[in-house]
Amino acid sequence: MSQKKQDKIQKQLKVQGIYRKVKQQSRGVKDDKNDNKIGVIIVNICVVLAVLGIILKAFF
């Protein structure tokens, strides 16, 4: 194999490795976003329940 072909193959392998790392990192970020959405929903439910509790106390 010529030196040029070997260099080309090494560059391709390097690019593939970088691409895989970027893909794995983006998957990790997506998982964090989903966890954050669940937390926001739970906080919103708690706030609504607290407001309802305050309103009910005002009437009774």
Secondary structure as GFF3:
##gff-version 3
##sequence-region A 1 60
A	DSSP	alpha_helix	3	59	.	.	.	ID=ss1
###
